[in-house]
Amino acid sequence: MTEHDNNYEDTSVSQSEAHTPEWLRSFKGCEHYSDDEALEILGSLDIMAHILLFAGEHTSDQKTIVIPFENPINKKAA
């Protein structure tokens, strides 16, 4: 059994340590991603997390929701 076979095992990893291509590749099925692919996937996961967290803060009776976030994919060249 690897470290990430149980997805709920370790939630104490710091954000800067967790969101790296190496971290993503430590999950079963993600070992083959290149650094560029992994960074794009991590950016997508970050965007999805922002959407879910933002949506949870608002009621369902709102007609339009504008989700402000800084796109991490545009930051990878920095």
N, C-alpha and C positions, 0 to 999 in steps of 0.2 A: 504494500500500500504506500503510495507516494504522499507527499505533504498536502497536495490539493485534491486527493480523491474525495475527501469530504469538504464540500465547498463552504461549510460553516465553521471549519476548524479554527482558523486564526484570523481574528478581526483586529488584532492589536498592531498590525504593520502600519508604519507611518505612510502618509500619502506619497511623499517624495520617494520612499523606498519601494512602494507598491507599484507605482505606475511607470514601469520600465519595460522595454521589450523582453528583458530576461525574465521578469516577473510573469508576463503574459505567457511566455514559452514554458514556464514551469507547470502549466495546466495541461492535462492529458488532451491531446488533439490539437494543441497550439504550438507544438515543438517546431514545426516546419516554417513558421512565419519569419520573413526577413525583418531587419530592423525597421525599414520603411513601412512594410505591411503592418507590423506590430504597432508602430506609432499611429498609423491611420486608424487601426482598430481601437486603440486606447482613446484616441480623440473622439471617435464615435460613441464609445462607452461613456465618456465624460459628458458629451452632449446629451445622451439619453438620461444619464443620472440627473443632470440639471433640469431636464424636462419633467421627469417624474417628481423630483423634489418641489419644483415650482408648482406643478399641477396639484400636488397634495396640499399646498397652502391656499388654494383658491376653491371657491364653491363651484358647483356644476351649473349654476344658473347664469354664469357670465357667458355672453355670446362670443366675444373675441378675447383671446389671450395672446399678448405679445411677450415672448420669453427673451429677456435680455441675458446674453452670455458672451464671453470672449471666446471666439473659435480657436481651440487649441491646435488645430491643423495648420492654421496660418502662422502660429508661433514656432513651429518646429524648426524653421530655418534660422531662428534667432539664437 
